[in-house]
Amino acid sequence: MSKNDATGATGAPEFLTDKQAAALLNLGATRFFEVQRLPGFPAPVWFGIRGKRHVRGKLIAWALEQTEEPPQIAARAARHAAHPASGAAA
């Protein structure tokens, strides 16, 4: 991760709200909530009880590491390969 990925124009880390982080990753609010539970997802920084923020650079680095299909998608593809669609014309 380069320094520019982790910091804003001032050189300080850029902190994002959930809404901003979801937009950065091009995710909806519900999907972003689910993604935060995945192992390896960067932990947020807390500034008091309501001050939850995400470090922009860590989110980008995490997203770029996600190169494999999620287990749910791989399992669905395996099921479809094992049971081809019935009713197809022969």
DOLUMDO-894122 format. One record per atom (N, C-alpha, C): residue number from 1; residue in three letters; chain; x, y, z. Coordinates in Angstrom, 2 decimals. Layout:
% residues N
+-----+------+-----+---------+---------+---------+
| seq | type | mol |      c1 |      c2 |      c3 |
+-----+------+-----+---------+---------+---------+
| NUM |  ALA |   A |       X |       Y |       Z |
...
+-----+------+-----+---------+---------+---------+
END
This chain:
% residues 90
+-----+------+-----+---------+---------+---------+
| seq | type | mol |      c1 |      c2 |      c3 |
+-----+------+-----+---------+---------+---------+
|   1 |  MET |   A |    0.86 |   -1.18 |    0.00 |
|   1 |  MET |   A |    0.00 |    0.00 |    0.00 |
|   1 |  MET |   A |    0.90 |    1.23 |    0.00 |
|   2 |  SER |   A |    0.64 |    2.13 |   -0.92 |
|   2 |  SER |   A |    1.43 |    3.34 |   -0.97 |
|   2 |  SER |   A |    0.89 |    4.36 |    0.03 |
|   3 |  LYS |   A |    1.72 |    5.32 |    0.34 |
|   3 |  LYS |   A |    1.32 |    6.35 |    1.30 |
|   3 |  LYS |   A |    0.12 |    7.13 |    0.79 |
|   4 |  ASN |   A |    0.03 |    7.35 |   -0.52 |
|   4 |  ASN |   A |   -1.08 |    8.11 |   -1.08 |
|   4 |  ASN |   A |   -2.42 |    7.40 |   -0.92 |
|   5 |  ASP |   A |   -2.41 |    6.06 |   -0.87 |
|   5 |  ASP |   A |   -3.65 |    5.32 |   -0.68 |
|   5 |  ASP |   A |   -4.20 |    5.50 |    0.73 |
|   6 |  ALA |   A |   -3.33 |    5.72 |    1.70 |
|   6 |  ALA |   A |   -3.75 |    5.76 |    3.09 |
|   6 |  ALA |   A |   -4.00 |    7.17 |    3.59 |
|   7 |  THR |   A |   -3.54 |    8.16 |    2.88 |
|   7 |  THR |   A |   -3.62 |    9.51 |    3.41 |
|   7 |  THR |   A |   -4.33 |   10.45 |    2.44 |
|   8 |  GLY |   A |   -4.84 |   11.53 |    3.00 |
|   8 |  GLY |   A |   -5.47 |   12.56 |    2.20 |
|   8 |  GLY |   A |   -4.43 |   13.57 |    1.72 |
|   9 |  ALA |   A |   -4.89 |   14.71 |    1.25 |
|   9 |  ALA |   A |   -4.01 |   15.74 |    0.71 |
|   9 |  ALA |   A |   -3.06 |   16.30 |    1.76 |
|  10 |  THR |   A |   -3.46 |   16.25 |    3.03 |
|  10 |  THR |   A |   -2.62 |   16.81 |    4.09 |
|  10 |  THR |   A |   -1.57 |   15.83 |    4.59 |
|  11 |  GLY |   A |   -1.61 |   14.58 |    4.12 |
|  11 |  GLY |   A |   -0.67 |   13.57 |    4.58 |
|  11 |  GLY |   A |   -1.20 |   12.79 |    5.77 |
|  12 |  ALA |   A |   -2.35 |   13.21 |    6.31 |
|  12 |  ALA |   A |   -2.97 |   12.50 |    7.44 |
|  12 |  ALA |   A |   -3.88 |   11.40 |    6.90 |
|  13 |  PRO |   A |   -4.11 |   10.35 |    7.68 |
|  13 |  PRO |   A |   -5.03 |    9.30 |    7.22 |
|  13 |  PRO |   A |   -6.41 |    9.88 |    6.92 |
|  14 |  GLU |   A |   -7.03 |    9.36 |    5.88 |
|  14 |  GLU |   A |   -8.37 |    9.80 |    5.50 |
|  14 |  GLU |   A |   -9.38 |    8.85 |    6.13 |
|  15 |  PHE |   A |  -10.25 |    9.38 |    6.97 |
|  15 |  PHE |   A |  -11.24 |    8.58 |    7.67 |
|  15 |  PHE |   A |  -12.60 |    8.73 |    7.00 |
|  16 |  LEU |   A |  -13.30 |    7.59 |    6.82 |
|  16 |  LEU |   A |  -14.58 |    7.58 |    6.12 |
|  16 |  LEU |   A |  -15.68 |    7.04 |    7.01 |
|  17 |  THR |   A |  -16.88 |    7.58 |    6.86 |
|  17 |  THR |   A |  -18.05 |    7.03 |    7.53 |
|  17 |  THR |   A |  -18.44 |    5.72 |    6.83 |
|  18 |  ASP |   A |  -19.39 |    4.98 |    7.41 |
|  18 |  ASP |   A |  -19.88 |    3.76 |    6.76 |
|  18 |  ASP |   A |  -20.42 |    4.08 |    5.36 |
|  19 |  LYS |   A |  -21.18 |    5.15 |    5.25 |
|  19 |  LYS |   A |  -21.77 |    5.53 |    3.97 |
|  19 |  LYS |   A |  -20.69 |    5.84 |    2.94 |
|  20 |  GLN |   A |  -19.67 |    6.57 |    3.34 |
|  20 |  GLN |   A |  -18.59 |    6.92 |    2.43 |
|  20 |  GLN |   A |  -17.77 |    5.68 |    2.05 |
|  21 |  ALA |   A |  -17.53 |    4.80 |    3.04 |
|  21 |  ALA |   A |  -16.77 |    3.57 |    2.78 |
|  21 |  ALA |   A |  -17.53 |    2.66 |    1.83 |
|  22 |  ALA |   A |  -18.84 |    2.55 |    2.02 |
|  22 |  ALA |   A |  -19.65 |    1.73 |    1.12 |
|  22 |  ALA |   A |  -19.58 |    2.29 |   -0.30 |
|  23 |  ALA |   A |  -19.66 |    3.60 |   -0.44 |
|  23 |  ALA |   A |  -19.58 |    4.23 |   -1.76 |
|  23 |  ALA |   A |  -18.20 |    3.99 |   -2.39 |
|  24 |  LEU |   A |  -17.14 |    4.07 |   -1.59 |
|  24 |  LEU |   A |  -15.79 |    3.83 |   -2.09 |
|  24 |  LEU |   A |  -15.67 |    2.43 |   -2.67 |
|  25 |  LEU |   A |  -16.30 |    1.44 |   -2.01 |
|  25 |  LEU |   A |  -16.24 |    0.06 |   -2.46 |
|  25 |  LEU |   A |  -17.36 |   -0.29 |   -3.44 |
|  26 |  ASN |   A |  -18.18 |    0.70 |   -3.76 |
|  26 |  ASN |   A |  -19.32 |    0.52 |   -4.68 |
|  26 |  ASN |   A |  -20.28 |   -0.55 |   -4.16 |
|  27 |  LEU |   A |  -20.60 |   -0.48 |   -2.88 |
|  27 |  LEU |   A |  -21.51 |   -1.42 |   -2.23 |
|  27 |  LEU |   A |  -22.69 |   -0.66 |   -1.65 |
|  28 |  GLY |   A |  -23.82 |   -1.33 |   -1.55 |
|  28 |  GLY |   A |  -24.96 |   -0.77 |   -0.85 |
|  28 |  GLY |   A |  -24.74 |   -0.88 |    0.65 |
|  29 |  ALA |   A |  -25.59 |   -0.23 |    1.42 |
|  29 |  ALA |   A |  -25.45 |   -0.21 |    2.87 |
|  29 |  ALA |   A |  -25.55 |   -1.61 |    3.48 |
|  30 |  THR |   A |  -26.50 |   -2.41 |    3.01 |
|  30 |  THR |   A |  -26.68 |   -3.75 |    3.57 |
|  30 |  THR |   A |  -25.48 |   -4.63 |    3.26 |
|  31 |  ARG |   A |  -25.03 |   -4.61 |    2.03 |
|  31 |  ARG |   A |  -23.87 |   -5.44 |    1.66 |
|  31 |  ARG |   A |  -22.62 |   -4.98 |    2.40 |
|  32 |  PHE |   A |  -22.45 |   -3.68 |    2.59 |
|  32 |  PHE |   A |  -21.29 |   -3.18 |    3.34 |
|  32 |  PHE |   A |  -21.34 |   -3.67 |    4.78 |
|  33 |  PHE |   A |  -22.52 |   -3.68 |    5.38 |
|  33 |  PHE |   A |  -22.68 |   -4.20 |    6.74 |
|  33 |  PHE |   A |  -22.25 |   -5.67 |    6.78 |
|  34 |  GLU |   A |  -22.63 |   -6.46 |    5.78 |
|  34 |  GLU |   A |  -22.26 |   -7.88 |    5.73 |
|  34 |  GLU |   A |  -20.76 |   -8.06 |    5.53 |
|  35 |  VAL |   A |  -20.18 |   -7.25 |    4.66 |
|  35 |  VAL |   A |  -18.76 |   -7.36 |    4.34 |
|  35 |  VAL |   A |  -17.90 |   -7.05 |    5.56 |
|  36 |  GLN |   A |  -18.36 |   -6.14 |    6.41 |
|  36 |  GLN |   A |  -17.59 |   -5.78 |    7.60 |
|  36 |  GLN |   A |  -17.40 |   -6.98 |    8.54 |
|  37 |  ARG |   A |  -18.25 |   -7.99 |    8.44 |
|  37 |  ARG |   A |  -18.15 |   -9.18 |    9.29 |
|  37 |  ARG |   A |  -17.16 |  -10.22 |    8.76 |
|  38 |  LEU |   A |  -16.69 |  -10.06 |    7.54 |
|  38 |  LEU |   A |  -15.79 |  -11.04 |    6.95 |
|  38 |  LEU |   A |  -14.44 |  -11.02 |    7.67 |
|  39 |  PRO |   A |  -13.82 |  -12.21 |    7.78 |
|  39 |  PRO |   A |  -12.48 |  -12.25 |    8.38 |
|  39 |  PRO |   A |  -11.49 |  -11.45 |    7.53 |
|  40 |  GLY |   A |  -10.66 |  -10.71 |    8.18 |
|  40 |  GLY |   A |   -9.67 |   -9.92 |    7.47 |
|  40 |  GLY |   A |  -10.11 |   -8.53 |    7.08 |
|  41 |  PHE |   A |  -11.41 |   -8.22 |    7.26 |
|  41 |  PHE |   A |  -11.87 |   -6.87 |    6.93 |
|  41 |  PHE |   A |  -11.24 |   -5.90 |    7.92 |
|  42 |  PRO |   A |  -10.71 |   -4.77 |    7.45 |
|  42 |  PRO |   A |  -10.03 |   -3.83 |    8.35 |
|  42 |  PRO |   A |  -10.95 |   -3.31 |    9.46 |
|  43 |  ALA |   A |  -10.45 |   -3.38 |   10.67 |
|  43 |  ALA |   A |  -11.21 |   -2.89 |   11.82 |
|  43 |  ALA |   A |  -11.38 |   -1.38 |   11.73 |
|  44 |  PRO |   A |  -12.53 |   -0.87 |   12.15 |
|  44 |  PRO |   A |  -12.73 |    0.58 |   12.14 |
|  44 |  PRO |   A |  -11.97 |    1.25 |   13.28 |
|  45 |  VAL |   A |  -11.85 |    2.56 |   13.17 |
|  45 |  VAL |   A |  -11.27 |    3.39 |   14.22 |
|  45 |  VAL |   A |  -12.44 |    4.07 |   14.91 |
|  46 |  TRP |   A |  -12.44 |    4.08 |   16.22 |
|  46 |  TRP |   A |  -13.54 |    4.69 |   16.97 |
|  46 |  TRP |   A |  -13.08 |    5.97 |   17.64 |
|  47 |  PHE |   A |  -13.84 |    7.04 |   17.44 |
|  47 |  PHE |   A |  -13.64 |    8.33 |   18.10 |
|  47 |  PHE |   A |  -14.85 |    8.56 |   18.99 |
|  48 |  GLY |   A |  -14.90 |    7.87 |   20.11 |
|  48 |  GLY |   A |  -16.08 |    7.93 |   20.98 |
|  48 |  GLY |   A |  -17.11 |    6.91 |   20.54 |
|  49 |  ILE |   A |  -18.28 |    6.94 |   21.18 |
|  49 |  ILE |   A |  -19.32 |    5.95 |   20.95 |
|  49 |  ILE |   A |  -19.87 |    6.01 |   19.53 |
|  50 |  ARG |   A |  -20.07 |    7.19 |   19.00 |
|  50 |  ARG |   A |  -20.69 |    7.34 |   17.67 |
|  50 |  ARG |   A |  -19.71 |    7.69 |   16.57 |
|  51 |  GLY |   A |  -18.45 |    7.73 |   16.89 |
|  51 |  GLY |   A |  -17.45 |    8.18 |   15.92 |
|  51 |  GLY |   A |  -16.74 |    7.05 |   15.20 |
|  52 |  LYS |   A |  -17.48 |    6.14 |   14.60 |
|  52 |  LYS |   A |  -16.88 |    5.02 |   13.86 |
|  52 |  LYS |   A |  -16.42 |    5.50 |   12.49 |
|  53 |  ARG |   A |  -15.16 |    5.23 |   12.18 |
|  53 |  ARG |   A |  -14.60 |    5.62 |   10.88 |
|  53 |  ARG |   A |  -13.73 |    4.49 |   10.33 |
|  54 |  HIS |   A |  -13.58 |    4.48 |    9.01 |
|  54 |  HIS |   A |  -12.75 |    3.50 |    8.33 |
|  54 |  HIS |   A |  -11.60 |    4.22 |    7.65 |
|  55 |  VAL |   A |  -10.41 |    3.62 |    7.71 |
|  55 |  VAL |   A |   -9.24 |    4.22 |    7.07 |
|  55 |  VAL |   A |   -9.28 |    3.87 |    5.58 |
|  56 |  ARG |   A |   -9.33 |    4.88 |    4.76 |
|  56 |  ARG |   A |   -9.49 |    4.72 |    3.31 |
|  56 |  ARG |   A |   -8.45 |    3.77 |    2.72 |
|  57 |  GLY |   A |   -7.20 |    3.97 |    3.04 |
|  57 |  GLY |   A |   -6.13 |    3.16 |    2.48 |
|  57 |  GLY |   A |   -6.25 |    1.69 |    2.84 |
|  58 |  LYS |   A |   -6.68 |    1.40 |    4.06 |
|  58 |  LYS |   A |   -6.85 |    0.01 |    4.48 |
|  58 |  LYS |   A |   -8.00 |   -0.65 |    3.73 |
|  59 |  LEU |   A |   -9.06 |    0.11 |    3.49 |
|  59 |  LEU |   A |  -10.19 |   -0.43 |    2.72 |
|  59 |  LEU |   A |   -9.78 |   -0.76 |    1.29 |
|  60 |  ILE |   A |   -9.03 |    0.13 |    0.69 |
|  60 |  ILE |   A |   -8.58 |   -0.10 |   -0.69 |
|  60 |  ILE |   A |   -7.67 |   -1.31 |   -0.75 |
|  61 |  ALA |   A |   -6.72 |   -1.40 |    0.18 |
|  61 |  ALA |   A |   -5.80 |   -2.55 |    0.21 |
|  61 |  ALA |   A |   -6.58 |   -3.85 |    0.39 |
|  62 |  TRP |   A |   -7.55 |   -3.85 |    1.29 |
|  62 |  TRP |   A |   -8.36 |   -5.05 |    1.52 |
|  62 |  TRP |   A |   -9.13 |   -5.43 |    0.26 |
|  63 |  ALA |   A |   -9.75 |   -4.46 |   -0.38 |
|  63 |  ALA |   A |  -10.55 |   -4.72 |   -1.58 |
|  63 |  ALA |   A |   -9.68 |   -5.30 |   -2.70 |
|  64 |  LEU |   A |   -8.47 |   -4.81 |   -2.85 |
|  64 |  LEU |   A |   -7.59 |   -5.30 |   -3.90 |
|  64 |  LEU |   A |   -7.10 |   -6.72 |   -3.64 |
|  65 |  GLU |   A |   -7.16 |   -7.16 |   -2.39 |
|  65 |  GLU |   A |   -6.75 |   -8.53 |   -2.03 |
|  65 |  GLU |   A |   -7.87 |   -9.54 |   -2.31 |
|  66 |  GLN |   A |   -9.08 |   -9.07 |   -2.55 |
|  66 |  GLN |   A |  -10.23 |   -9.97 |   -2.74 |
|  66 |  GLN |   A |  -10.29 |  -10.44 |   -4.18 |
|  67 |  THR |   A |   -9.44 |  -11.40 |   -4.52 |
|  67 |  THR |   A |   -9.36 |  -11.86 |   -5.90 |
|  67 |  THR |   A |  -10.07 |  -13.19 |   -6.11 |
|  68 |  GLU |   A |  -10.39 |  -13.90 |   -5.05 |
|  68 |  GLU |   A |  -11.05 |  -15.19 |   -5.19 |
|  68 |  GLU |   A |  -12.56 |  -15.03 |   -5.07 |
|  69 |  GLU |   A |  -13.29 |  -15.99 |   -5.66 |
|  69 |  GLU |   A |  -14.74 |  -15.98 |   -5.54 |
|  69 |  GLU |   A |  -15.13 |  -16.27 |   -4.10 |
|  70 |  PRO |   A |  -16.16 |  -15.60 |   -3.61 |
|  70 |  PRO |   A |  -16.65 |  -15.93 |   -2.27 |
|  70 |  PRO |   A |  -17.11 |  -17.39 |   -2.23 |
|  71 |  PRO |   A |  -17.01 |  -18.06 |   -1.09 |
|  71 |  PRO |   A |  -17.39 |  -19.47 |   -0.98 |
|  71 |  PRO |   A |  -18.82 |  -19.73 |   -1.44 |
|  72 |  GLN |   A |  -19.75 |  -18.80 |   -1.19 |
|  72 |  GLN |   A |  -21.13 |  -19.00 |   -1.59 |
|  72 |  GLN |   A |  -21.26 |  -19.11 |   -3.10 |
|  73 |  ILE |   A |  -20.53 |  -18.28 |   -3.83 |
|  73 |  ILE |   A |  -20.61 |  -18.27 |   -5.29 |
|  73 |  ILE |   A |  -19.96 |  -19.54 |   -5.85 |
|  74 |  ALA |   A |  -18.82 |  -19.94 |   -5.28 |
|  74 |  ALA |   A |  -18.15 |  -21.15 |   -5.74 |
|  74 |  ALA |   A |  -19.04 |  -22.37 |   -5.50 |
|  75 |  ALA |   A |  -19.72 |  -22.42 |   -4.35 |
|  75 |  ALA |   A |  -20.60 |  -23.55 |   -4.03 |
|  75 |  ALA |   A |  -21.79 |  -23.58 |   -4.99 |
|  76 |  ARG |   A |  -22.36 |  -22.43 |   -5.30 |
|  76 |  ARG |   A |  -23.49 |  -22.36 |   -6.22 |
|  76 |  ARG |   A |  -23.07 |  -22.83 |   -7.62 |
|  77 |  ALA |   A |  -21.89 |  -22.42 |   -8.06 |
|  77 |  ALA |   A |  -21.40 |  -22.84 |   -9.38 |
|  77 |  ALA |   A |  -21.19 |  -24.35 |   -9.42 |
|  78 |  ALA |   A |  -20.68 |  -24.92 |   -8.33 |
|  78 |  ALA |   A |  -20.46 |  -26.37 |   -8.27 |
|  78 |  ALA |   A |  -21.79 |  -27.12 |   -8.31 |
|  79 |  ARG |   A |  -22.81 |  -26.60 |   -7.62 |
|  79 |  ARG |   A |  -24.13 |  -27.24 |   -7.64 |
|  79 |  ARG |   A |  -24.71 |  -27.22 |   -9.04 |
|  80 |  HIS |   A |  -24.60 |  -26.10 |   -9.73 |
|  80 |  HIS |   A |  -25.15 |  -25.98 |  -11.08 |
|  80 |  HIS |   A |  -24.40 |  -26.89 |  -12.05 |
|  81 |  ALA |   A |  -23.12 |  -27.06 |  -11.86 |
|  81 |  ALA |   A |  -22.34 |  -27.93 |  -12.74 |
|  81 |  ALA |   A |  -22.74 |  -29.40 |  -12.52 |
|  82 |  ALA |   A |  -23.06 |  -29.76 |  -11.27 |
|  82 |  ALA |   A |  -23.42 |  -31.13 |  -10.96 |
|  82 |  ALA |   A |  -24.85 |  -31.47 |  -11.40 |
|  83 |  HIS |   A |  -25.72 |  -30.46 |  -11.45 |
|  83 |  HIS |   A |  -27.13 |  -30.67 |  -11.80 |
|  83 |  HIS |   A |  -27.52 |  -29.71 |  -12.93 |
|  84 |  PRO |   A |  -27.24 |  -30.10 |  -14.17 |
|  84 |  PRO |   A |  -27.60 |  -29.18 |  -15.27 |
|  84 |  PRO |   A |  -29.10 |  -28.96 |  -15.32 |
|  85 |  ALA |   A |  -29.49 |  -27.86 |  -15.89 |
|  85 |  ALA |   A |  -30.91 |  -27.49 |  -15.97 |
|  85 |  ALA |   A |  -31.70 |  -28.58 |  -16.66 |
|  86 |  SER |   A |  -32.80 |  -28.98 |  -16.04 |
|  86 |  SER |   A |  -33.65 |  -30.01 |  -16.64 |
|  86 |  SER |   A |  -34.64 |  -29.37 |  -17.60 |
|  87 |  GLY |   A |  -35.17 |  -30.18 |  -18.48 |
|  87 |  GLY |   A |  -36.18 |  -29.67 |  -19.40 |
|  87 |  GLY |   A |  -35.61 |  -29.07 |  -20.66 |
|  88 |  ALA |   A |  -34.29 |  -29.15 |  -20.82 |
|  88 |  ALA |   A |  -33.69 |  -28.60 |  -22.03 |
|  88 |  ALA |   A |  -33.96 |  -29.53 |  -23.19 |
|  89 |  ALA |   A |  -34.19 |  -28.96 |  -24.35 |
|  89 |  ALA |   A |  -34.46 |  -29.76 |  -25.56 |
|  89 |  ALA |   A |  -33.21 |  -30.50 |  -25.97 |
|  90 |  ALA |   A |  -33.37 |  -31.76 |  -26.33 |
|  90 |  ALA |   A |  -32.21 |  -32.56 |  -26.72 |
|  90 |  ALA |   A |  -32.03 |  -32.59 |  -28.21 |
+-----+------+-----+---------+---------+---------+
END
